Amino acid sequence: LQVFQQIREDHLLPDVIAYHSTVSACEEAAQWEAAVQLLAELRLSTLRLDAQILSSAVSAAAKCGEWEMALSLLSDGRRCGAIDAALCNAAITACGKGFRWELALSLLPSDYVGYCA
């Protein structure tokens, strides 16, 4: 986070790689609020939000038991077309850690639900 802050202080514009690296660091440190704040900044920039960045933020939320935030971020990904299997898996993991298995099952494609029953 300090490197990202230094980029801002030097009046440089962070690129997608800088955002992704910083959100990934937030994931590792279980700092979901910082990850969400970075996503908000990214949305205000001219850069495009992608599934990898969202997946890291969802994983950060999952580590902290913030399954509702994880689902909110998944919805953001669906709205902007930035969704992939890793993002869905991170959201399912968040639901599992929050003991919301019904929600986790609802995120699976219908083809897979039969295998879980």
Phi and psi in radians as a Rosetta constraint file:
Dihedral C 1 N 2 CA 2 C 2 CIRCULARHARMONIC -1.155 0.35
Dihedral N 2 CA 2 C 2 N 3 CIRCULARHARMONIC -0.683 0.35
Dihedral C 2 N 3 CA 3 C 3 CIRCULARHARMONIC -1.127 0.35
Dihedral N 3 CA 3 C 3 N 4 CIRCULARHARMONIC -0.742 0.35
Dihedral C 3 N 4 CA 4 C 4 CIRCULARHARMONIC -1.099 0.35
Dihedral N 4 CA 4 C 4 N 5 CIRCULARHARMONIC -0.726 0.35
Dihedral C 4 N 5 CA 5 C 5 CIRCULARHARMONIC -1.087 0.35
Dihedral N 5 CA 5 C 5 N 6 CIRCULARHARMONIC -0.681 0.35
Dihedral C 5 N 6 CA 6 C 6 CIRCULARHARMONIC -1.120 0.35
Dihedral N 6 CA 6 C 6 N 7 CIRCULARHARMONIC -0.657 0.35
Dihedral C 6 N 7 CA 7 C 7 CIRCULARHARMONIC -1.021 0.35
Dihedral N 7 CA 7 C 7 N 8 CIRCULARHARMONIC -0.794 0.35
Dihedral C 7 N 8 CA 8 C 8 CIRCULARHARMONIC -1.115 0.35
Dihedral N 8 CA 8 C 8 N 9 CIRCULARHARMONIC -0.790 0.35
Dihedral C 8 N 9 CA 9 C 9 CIRCULARHARMONIC -1.113 0.35
Dihedral N 9 CA 9 C 9 N 10 CIRCULARHARMONIC -0.508 0.35
Dihedral C 9 N 10 CA 10 C 10 CIRCULARHARMONIC -1.456 0.35
Dihedral N 10 CA 10 C 10 N 11 CIRCULARHARMONIC 0.120 0.35
Dihedral C 10 N 11 CA 11 C 11 CIRCULARHARMONIC 1.037 0.35
Dihedral N 11 CA 11 C 11 N 12 CIRCULARHARMONIC 0.603 0.35
Dihedral C 11 N 12 CA 12 C 12 CIRCULARHARMONIC -1.718 0.35
Dihedral N 12 CA 12 C 12 N 13 CIRCULARHARMONIC 2.696 0.35
Dihedral C 12 N 13 CA 13 C 13 CIRCULARHARMONIC -1.687 0.35
Dihedral N 13 CA 13 C 13 N 14 CIRCULARHARMONIC 2.054 0.35
Dihedral C 13 N 14 CA 14 C 14 CIRCULARHARMONIC -1.162 0.35
Dihedral N 14 CA 14 C 14 N 15 CIRCULARHARMONIC 2.545 0.35
Dihedral C 14 N 15 CA 15 C 15 CIRCULARHARMONIC -1.722 0.35
Dihedral N 15 CA 15 C 15 N 16 CIRCULARHARMONIC -3.120 0.35
Dihedral C 15 N 16 CA 16 C 16 CIRCULARHARMONIC -1.052 0.35
Dihedral N 16 CA 16 C 16 N 17 CIRCULARHARMONIC -0.640 0.35
Dihedral C 16 N 17 CA 17 C 17 CIRCULARHARMONIC -1.118 0.35
Dihedral N 17 CA 17 C 17 N 18 CIRCULARHARMONIC -0.723 0.35
Dihedral C 17 N 18 CA 18 C 18 CIRCULARHARMONIC -1.106 0.35
Dihedral N 18 CA 18 C 18 N 19 CIRCULARHARMONIC -0.747 0.35
Dihedral C 18 N 19 CA 19 C 19 CIRCULARHARMONIC -1.118 0.35
Dihedral N 19 CA 19 C 19 N 20 CIRCULARHARMONIC -0.806 0.35
Dihedral C 19 N 20 CA 20 C 20 CIRCULARHARMONIC -1.078 0.35
Dihedral N 20 CA 20 C 20 N 21 CIRCULARHARMONIC -0.786 0.35
Dihedral C 20 N 21 CA 21 C 21 CIRCULARHARMONIC -1.072 0.35
Dihedral N 21 CA 21 C 21 N 22 CIRCULARHARMONIC -0.710 0.35
Dihedral C 21 N 22 CA 22 C 22 CIRCULARHARMONIC -1.264 0.35
Dihedral N 22 CA 22 C 22 N 23 CIRCULARHARMONIC -0.714 0.35
Dihedral C 22 N 23 CA 23 C 23 CIRCULARHARMONIC -1.142 0.35
Dihedral N 23 CA 23 C 23 N 24 CIRCULARHARMONIC -0.645 0.35
Dihedral C 23 N 24 CA 24 C 24 CIRCULARHARMONIC -1.107 0.35
Dihedral N 24 CA 24 C 24 N 25 CIRCULARHARMONIC -0.677 0.35
Dihedral C 24 N 25 CA 25 C 25 CIRCULARHARMONIC -1.127 0.35
Dihedral N 25 CA 25 C 25 N 26 CIRCULARHARMONIC -0.669 0.35
Dihedral C 25 N 26 CA 26 C 26 CIRCULARHARMONIC -1.106 0.35
Dihedral N 26 CA 26 C 26 N 27 CIRCULARHARMONIC -0.676 0.35
Dihedral C 26 N 27 CA 27 C 27 CIRCULARHARMONIC -1.065 0.35
Dihedral N 27 CA 27 C 27 N 28 CIRCULARHARMONIC -0.855 0.35
Dihedral C 27 N 28 CA 28 C 28 CIRCULARHARMONIC -1.062 0.35
Dihedral N 28 CA 28 C 28 N 29 CIRCULARHARMONIC -0.621 0.35
Dihedral C 28 N 29 CA 29 C 29 CIRCULARHARMONIC -1.585 0.35
Dihedral N 29 CA 29 C 29 N 30 CIRCULARHARMONIC 0.047 0.35
Dihedral C 29 N 30 CA 30 C 30 CIRCULARHARMONIC 0.974 0.35
Dihedral N 30 CA 30 C 30 N 31 CIRCULARHARMONIC 0.738 0.35
Dihedral C 30 N 31 CA 31 C 31 CIRCULARHARMONIC -1.849 0.35
Dihedral N 31 CA 31 C 31 N 32 CIRCULARHARMONIC 1.271 0.35
Dihedral C 31 N 32 CA 32 C 32 CIRCULARHARMONIC -1.109 0.35
Dihedral N 32 CA 32 C 32 N 33 CIRCULARHARMONIC -0.614 0.35
Dihedral C 32 N 33 CA 33 C 33 CIRCULARHARMONIC -1.132 0.35
Dihedral N 33 CA 33 C 33 N 34 CIRCULARHARMONIC -0.706 0.35
Dihedral C 33 N 34 CA 34 C 34 CIRCULARHARMONIC -1.140 0.35
Dihedral N 34 CA 34 C 34 N 35 CIRCULARHARMONIC -0.675 0.35
Dihedral C 34 N 35 CA 35 C 35 CIRCULARHARMONIC -1.090 0.35
Dihedral N 35 CA 35 C 35 N 36 CIRCULARHARMONIC -0.760 0.35
Dihedral C 35 N 36 CA 36 C 36 CIRCULARHARMONIC -1.150 0.35
Dihedral N 36 CA 36 C 36 N 37 CIRCULARHARMONIC -0.674 0.35
Dihedral C 36 N 37 CA 37 C 37 CIRCULARHARMONIC -1.094 0.35
Dihedral N 37 CA 37 C 37 N 38 CIRCULARHARMONIC -0.729 0.35
Dihedral C 37 N 38 CA 38 C 38 CIRCULARHARMONIC -1.114 0.35
Dihedral N 38 CA 38 C 38 N 39 CIRCULARHARMONIC -0.667 0.35
Dihedral C 38 N 39 CA 39 C 39 CIRCULARHARMONIC -1.099 0.35
Dihedral N 39 CA 39 C 39 N 40 CIRCULARHARMONIC -0.688 0.35
Dihedral C 39 N 40 CA 40 C 40 CIRCULARHARMONIC -1.090 0.35
Dihedral N 40 CA 40 C 40 N 41 CIRCULARHARMONIC -0.739 0.35
Dihedral C 40 N 41 CA 41 C 41 CIRCULARHARMONIC -1.124 0.35
Dihedral N 41 CA 41 C 41 N 42 CIRCULARHARMONIC -0.724 0.35
Dihedral C 41 N 42 CA 42 C 42 CIRCULARHARMONIC -1.065 0.35
Dihedral N 42 CA 42 C 42 N 43 CIRCULARHARMONIC -0.718 0.35
Dihedral C 42 N 43 CA 43 C 43 CIRCULARHARMONIC -1.085 0.35
Dihedral N 43 CA 43 C 43 N 44 CIRCULARHARMONIC -0.533 0.35
Dihedral C 43 N 44 CA 44 C 44 CIRCULARHARMONIC -1.399 0.35
Dihedral N 44 CA 44 C 44 N 45 CIRCULARHARMONIC -0.235 0.35
Dihedral C 44 N 45 CA 45 C 45 CIRCULARHARMONIC -1.531 0.35
Dihedral N 45 CA 45 C 45 N 46 CIRCULARHARMONIC -3.105 0.35
Dihedral C 45 N 46 CA 46 C 46 CIRCULARHARMONIC -1.548 0.35
Dihedral N 46 CA 46 C 46 N 47 CIRCULARHARMONIC 0.010 0.35
Dihedral C 46 N 47 CA 47 C 47 CIRCULARHARMONIC -1.406 0.35
Dihedral N 47 CA 47 C 47 N 48 CIRCULARHARMONIC 2.738 0.35
Dihedral C 47 N 48 CA 48 C 48 CIRCULARHARMONIC -1.706 0.35
Dihedral N 48 CA 48 C 48 N 49 CIRCULARHARMONIC 2.290 0.35
Dihedral C 48 N 49 CA 49 C 49 CIRCULARHARMONIC -1.203 0.35
Dihedral N 49 CA 49 C 49 N 50 CIRCULARHARMONIC 2.336 0.35
Dihedral C 49 N 50 CA 50 C 50 CIRCULARHARMONIC -2.180 0.35
Dihedral N 50 CA 50 C 50 N 51 CIRCULARHARMONIC 2.940 0.35
Dihedral C 50 N 51 CA 51 C 51 CIRCULARHARMONIC -1.120 0.35
Dihedral N 51 CA 51 C 51 N 52 CIRCULARHARMONIC -0.578 0.35
Dihedral C 51 N 52 CA 52 C 52 CIRCULARHARMONIC -1.129 0.35
Dihedral N 52 CA 52 C 52 N 53 CIRCULARHARMONIC -0.770 0.35
Dihedral C 52 N 53 CA 53 C 53 CIRCULARHARMONIC -1.137 0.35
Dihedral N 53 CA 53 C 53 N 54 CIRCULARHARMONIC -0.778 0.35
Dihedral C 53 N 54 CA 54 C 54 CIRCULARHARMONIC -1.093 0.35
Dihedral N 54 CA 54 C 54 N 55 CIRCULARHARMONIC -0.706 0.35
Dihedral C 54 N 55 CA 55 C 55 CIRCULARHARMONIC -1.058 0.35
Dihedral N 55 CA 55 C 55 N 56 CIRCULARHARMONIC -0.723 0.35
Dihedral C 55 N 56 CA 56 C 56 CIRCULARHARMONIC -1.122 0.35
Dihedral N 56 CA 56 C 56 N 57 CIRCULARHARMONIC -0.714 0.35
Dihedral C 56 N 57 CA 57 C 57 CIRCULARHARMONIC -1.164 0.35
Dihedral N 57 CA 57 C 57 N 58 CIRCULARHARMONIC -0.712 0.35
Dihedral C 57 N 58 CA 58 C 58 CIRCULARHARMONIC -1.111 0.35
Dihedral N 58 CA 58 C 58 N 59 CIRCULARHARMONIC -0.715 0.35
Dihedral C 58 N 59 CA 59 C 59 CIRCULARHARMONIC -1.122 0.35
Dihedral N 59 CA 59 C 59 N 60 CIRCULARHARMONIC -0.658 0.35
Dihedral C 59 N 60 CA 60 C 60 CIRCULARHARMONIC -1.093 0.35
Dihedral N 60 CA 60 C 60 N 61 CIRCULARHARMONIC -0.760 0.35
Dihedral C 60 N 61 CA 61 C 61 CIRCULARHARMONIC -1.107 0.35
Dihedral N 61 CA 61 C 61 N 62 CIRCULARHARMONIC -0.711 0.35
Dihedral C 61 N 62 CA 62 C 62 CIRCULARHARMONIC -1.067 0.35
Dihedral N 62 CA 62 C 62 N 63 CIRCULARHARMONIC -0.732 0.35
Dihedral C 62 N 63 CA 63 C 63 CIRCULARHARMONIC -1.060 0.35
Dihedral N 63 CA 63 C 63 N 64 CIRCULARHARMONIC -0.448 0.35
Dihedral C 63 N 64 CA 64 C 64 CIRCULARHARMONIC -1.773 0.35
Dihedral N 64 CA 64 C 64 N 65 CIRCULARHARMONIC 0.130 0.35
Dihedral C 64 N 65 CA 65 C 65 CIRCULARHARMONIC 1.310 0.35
Dihedral N 65 CA 65 C 65 N 66 CIRCULARHARMONIC 0.300 0.35
Dihedral C 65 N 66 CA 66 C 66 CIRCULARHARMONIC -1.601 0.35
Dihedral N 66 CA 66 C 66 N 67 CIRCULARHARMONIC 1.152 0.35
Dihedral C 66 N 67 CA 67 C 67 CIRCULARHARMONIC -1.151 0.35
Dihedral N 67 CA 67 C 67 N 68 CIRCULARHARMONIC -0.569 0.35
Dihedral C 67 N 68 CA 68 C 68 CIRCULARHARMONIC -1.136 0.35
Dihedral N 68 CA 68 C 68 N 69 CIRCULARHARMONIC -0.722 0.35
Dihedral C 68 N 69 CA 69 C 69 CIRCULARHARMONIC -1.132 0.35
Dihedral N 69 CA 69 C 69 N 70 CIRCULARHARMONIC -0.698 0.35
Dihedral C 69 N 70 CA 70 C 70 CIRCULARHARMONIC -1.017 0.35
Dihedral N 70 CA 70 C 70 N 71 CIRCULARHARMONIC -0.767 0.35
Dihedral C 70 N 71 CA 71 C 71 CIRCULARHARMONIC -1.187 0.35
Dihedral N 71 CA 71 C 71 N 72 CIRCULARHARMONIC -0.612 0.35
Dihedral C 71 N 72 CA 72 C 72 CIRCULARHARMONIC -1.107 0.35
Dihedral N 72 CA 72 C 72 N 73 CIRCULARHARMONIC -0.744 0.35
Dihedral C 72 N 73 CA 73 C 73 CIRCULARHARMONIC -1.169 0.35
Dihedral N 73 CA 73 C 73 N 74 CIRCULARHARMONIC -0.639 0.35
Dihedral C 73 N 74 CA 74 C 74 CIRCULARHARMONIC -1.075 0.35
Dihedral N 74 CA 74 C 74 N 75 CIRCULARHARMONIC -0.736 0.35
Dihedral C 74 N 75 CA 75 C 75 CIRCULARHARMONIC -1.068 0.35
Dihedral N 75 CA 75 C 75 N 76 CIRCULARHARMONIC -0.701 0.35
Dihedral C 75 N 76 CA 76 C 76 CIRCULARHARMONIC -1.031 0.35
Dihedral N 76 CA 76 C 76 N 77 CIRCULARHARMONIC -0.764 0.35
Dihedral C 76 N 77 CA 77 C 77 CIRCULARHARMONIC -1.078 0.35
Dihedral N 77 CA 77 C 77 N 78 CIRCULARHARMONIC -0.710 0.35
Dihedral C 77 N 78 CA 78 C 78 CIRCULARHARMONIC -1.130 0.35
Dihedral N 78 CA 78 C 78 N 79 CIRCULARHARMONIC -0.737 0.35
Dihedral C 78 N 79 CA 79 C 79 CIRCULARHARMONIC -1.094 0.35
Dihedral N 79 CA 79 C 79 N 80 CIRCULARHARMONIC -0.666 0.35
Dihedral C 79 N 80 CA 80 C 80 CIRCULARHARMONIC -1.756 0.35
Dihedral N 80 CA 80 C 80 N 81 CIRCULARHARMONIC 0.134 0.35
Dihedral C 80 N 81 CA 81 C 81 CIRCULARHARMONIC 1.290 0.35
Dihedral N 81 CA 81 C 81 N 82 CIRCULARHARMONIC 0.344 0.35
Dihedral C 81 N 82 CA 82 C 82 CIRCULARHARMONIC -1.873 0.35
Dihedral N 82 CA 82 C 82 N 83 CIRCULARHARMONIC 1.293 0.35
Dihedral C 82 N 83 CA 83 C 83 CIRCULARHARMONIC -2.387 0.35
Dihedral N 83 CA 83 C 83 N 84 CIRCULARHARMONIC 2.457 0.35
Dihedral C 83 N 84 CA 84 C 84 CIRCULARHARMONIC -2.606 0.35
Dihedral N 84 CA 84 C 84 N 85 CIRCULARHARMONIC -3.131 0.35
Dihedral C 84 N 85 CA 85 C 85 CIRCULARHARMONIC -1.093 0.35
Dihedral N 85 CA 85 C 85 N 86 CIRCULARHARMONIC -0.667 0.35
Dihedral C 85 N 86 CA 86 C 86 CIRCULARHARMONIC -1.113 0.35
Dihedral N 86 CA 86 C 86 N 87 CIRCULARHARMONIC -0.693 0.35
Dihedral C 86 N 87 CA 87 C 87 CIRCULARHARMONIC -1.144 0.35
Dihedral N 87 CA 87 C 87 N 88 CIRCULARHARMONIC -0.788 0.35
Dihedral C 87 N 88 CA 88 C 88 CIRCULARHARMONIC -1.096 0.35
Dihedral N 88 CA 88 C 88 N 89 CIRCULARHARMONIC -0.731 0.35
Dihedral C 88 N 89 CA 89 C 89 CIRCULARHARMONIC -1.084 0.35
Dihedral N 89 CA 89 C 89 N 90 CIRCULARHARMONIC -0.721 0.35
Dihedral C 89 N 90 CA 90 C 90 CIRCULARHARMONIC -1.090 0.35
Dihedral N 90 CA 90 C 90 N 91 CIRCULARHARMONIC -0.691 0.35
Dihedral C 90 N 91 CA 91 C 91 CIRCULARHARMONIC -1.191 0.35
Dihedral N 91 CA 91 C 91 N 92 CIRCULARHARMONIC -0.687 0.35
Dihedral C 91 N 92 CA 92 C 92 CIRCULARHARMONIC -1.104 0.35
Dihedral N 92 CA 92 C 92 N 93 CIRCULARHARMONIC -0.732 0.35
Dihedral C 92 N 93 CA 93 C 93 CIRCULARHARMONIC -1.066 0.35
Dihedral N 93 CA 93 C 93 N 94 CIRCULARHARMONIC -0.744 0.35
Dihedral C 93 N 94 CA 94 C 94 CIRCULARHARMONIC -1.062 0.35
Dihedral N 94 CA 94 C 94 N 95 CIRCULARHARMONIC -0.746 0.35
Dihedral C 94 N 95 CA 95 C 95 CIRCULARHARMONIC -1.117 0.35
Dihedral N 95 CA 95 C 95 N 96 CIRCULARHARMONIC -0.706 0.35
Dihedral C 95 N 96 CA 96 C 96 CIRCULARHARMONIC -1.084 0.35
Dihedral N 96 CA 96 C 96 N 97 CIRCULARHARMONIC -0.757 0.35
Dihedral C 96 N 97 CA 97 C 97 CIRCULARHARMONIC -1.181 0.35
Dihedral N 97 CA 97 C 97 N 98 CIRCULARHARMONIC -0.438 0.35
Dihedral C 97 N 98 CA 98 C 98 CIRCULARHARMONIC -1.613 0.35
Dihedral N 98 CA 98 C 98 N 99 CIRCULARHARMONIC 0.195 0.35
Dihedral C 98 N 99 CA 99 C 99 CIRCULARHARMONIC 0.998 0.35
Dihedral N 99 CA 99 C 99 N 100 CIRCULARHARMONIC 0.661 0.35
Dihedral C 99 N 100 CA 100 C 100 CIRCULARHARMONIC -1.980 0.35
Dihedral N 100 CA 100 C 100 N 101 CIRCULARHARMONIC 1.069 0.35
Dihedral C 100 N 101 CA 101 C 101 CIRCULARHARMONIC -1.120 0.35
Dihedral N 101 CA 101 C 101 N 102 CIRCULARHARMONIC -0.517 0.35
Dihedral C 101 N 102 CA 102 C 102 CIRCULARHARMONIC -1.106 0.35
Dihedral N 102 CA 102 C 102 N 103 CIRCULARHARMONIC -0.736 0.35
Dihedral C 102 N 103 CA 103 C 103 CIRCULARHARMONIC -1.160 0.35
Dihedral N 103 CA 103 C 103 N 104 CIRCULARHARMONIC -0.700 0.35
Dihedral C 103 N 104 CA 104 C 104 CIRCULARHARMONIC -1.037 0.35
Dihedral N 104 CA 104 C 104 N 105 CIRCULARHARMONIC -0.788 0.35
Dihedral C 104 N 105 CA 105 C 105 CIRCULARHARMONIC -1.107 0.35
Dihedral N 105 CA 105 C 105 N 106 CIRCULARHARMONIC -0.613 0.35
Dihedral C 105 N 106 CA 106 C 106 CIRCULARHARMONIC -1.186 0.35
Dihedral N 106 CA 106 C 106 N 107 CIRCULARHARMONIC -0.345 0.35
Dihedral C 106 N 107 CA 107 C 107 CIRCULARHARMONIC -1.469 0.35
Dihedral N 107 CA 107 C 107 N 108 CIRCULARHARMONIC -0.279 0.35
Dihedral C 107 N 108 CA 108 C 108 CIRCULARHARMONIC -1.290 0.35
Dihedral N 108 CA 108 C 108 N 109 CIRCULARHARMONIC 2.539 0.35
Dihedral C 108 N 109 CA 109 C 109 CIRCULARHARMONIC -1.043 0.35
Dihedral N 109 CA 109 C 109 N 110 CIRCULARHARMONIC 2.575 0.35
Dihedral C 109 N 110 CA 110 C 110 CIRCULARHARMONIC -1.014 0.35
Dihedral N 110 CA 110 C 110 N 111 CIRCULARHARMONIC -0.474 0.35
Dihedral C 110 N 111 CA 111 C 111 CIRCULARHARMONIC -1.075 0.35
Dihedral N 111 CA 111 C 111 N 112 CIRCULARHARMONIC -0.548 0.35
Dihedral C 111 N 112 CA 112 C 112 CIRCULARHARMONIC -1.546 0.35
Dihedral N 112 CA 112 C 112 N 113 CIRCULARHARMONIC -0.385 0.35
Dihedral C 112 N 113 CA 113 C 113 CIRCULARHARMONIC -1.075 0.35
Dihedral N 113 CA 113 C 113 N 114 CIRCULARHARMONIC -0.623 0.35
Dihedral C 113 N 114 CA 114 C 114 CIRCULARHARMONIC -1.059 0.35
Dihedral N 114 CA 114 C 114 N 115 CIRCULARHARMONIC -0.550 0.35
Dihedral C 114 N 115 CA 115 C 115 CIRCULARHARMONIC -1.291 0.35
Dihedral N 115 CA 115 C 115 N 116 CIRCULARHARMONIC -0.366 0.35
Dihedral C 115 N 116 CA 116 C 116 CIRCULARHARMONIC -1.587 0.35
Dihedral N 116 CA 116 C 116 N 117 CIRCULARHARMONIC -0.259 0.35
